[in-house]
Amino acid sequence: MENQPGLRFICPKHDAVMEIVYQITALSRSIAENKSEVIKLEGQLEALQPWLGLDLPMRFKGTGQTRAFLSAPCRAAWTWKLF
């Protein structure tokens, strides 16, 4: 369309309209990327659900004489072992 000289005569606001078109396209792309990010984060949140009832902080490494290893063999249950 840029190489059609008569277009500017027919539509004098061509540049302004095209700028809006480019903005809409960029915003549409941004919305799609954000929706994808939301889906990813919702998946991470769902994976953490079994850990919500855990009494220990997620960064707990144990005490001076013990070490804690936290694991979740299945979604329905969690276990912890002291070494």
C-alpha positions in Angstrom: 0.0 0.0 0.0 2.9 2.3 0.7 3.9 2.4 -3.0 0.4 3.5 -4.2 0.6 7.3 -4.7 -3.1 7.8 -5.1 -3.9 6.2 -1.7 -2.9 9.3 0.2 -5.2 11.4 -2.0 -8.1 9.1 -1.3 -7.4 8.7 2.4 -5.5 11.7 3.7 -5.4 10.3 7.2 -3.6 7.1 5.9 -0.6 7.6 8.1 -2.7 8.2 11.3 -4.9 5.2 10.5 -1.9 2.9 9.8 -0.3 4.0 13.1 -3.4 2.9 14.9 -3.4 -0.4 13.0 0.2 -1.0 14.1 -0.7 -0.2 17.7 -3.7 -2.5 17.7 -1.5 -5.3 16.2 1.2 -4.8 18.9 -1.4 -4.7 21.7 -3.0 -7.9 20.3 0.3 -9.7 20.3 1.0 -8.5 23.9 -2.4 -9.8 25.0 -1.7 -13.2 23.5 1.7 -13.3 25.3 0.2 -12.3 28.6 -2.5 -14.9 28.3 0.2 -17.5 27.7 2.1 -16.3 30.8 -1.1 -16.5 32.9 -1.6 -20.2 31.8 2.0 -20.9 32.7 1.6 -19.3 36.2 -1.7 -21.0 36.9 0.1 -24.3 36.2 2.8 -23.5 38.6 0.2 -22.5 41.2 -1.6 -25.8 40.8 1.6 -27.7 41.2 2.2 -25.9 44.5 -1.3 -26.6 45.9 -0.3 -29.9 47.7 2.3 -27.9 49.7 0.0 -25.3 51.1 -0.8 -27.2 54.3 2.9 -27.9 55.1 4.0 -26.6 58.5 7.6 -26.1 57.4 8.8 -23.2 55.4 9.7 -24.1 51.8 13.3 -23.0 52.4 13.7 -25.1 55.6 17.0 -27.0 55.4 17.0 -28.5 58.9 18.7 -27.7 62.1 22.3 -28.0 63.2 21.9 -31.7 63.7 19.2 -32.6 61.2 18.5 -32.1 57.6 15.1 -32.1 56.0 14.2 -33.5 52.6 10.7 -32.6 51.4 9.2 -34.6 48.6 5.7 -35.1 47.1 5.4 -38.5 45.5 1.9 -37.7 44.3 -0.5 -34.8 44.2 -2.7 -36.1 46.9 -0.1 -36.5 49.6 3.3 -35.2 50.8 6.0 -36.8 52.9 9.1 -35.6 54.7 12.1 -37.4 55.9 14.8 -36.4 58.3 18.4 -37.4 57.6 
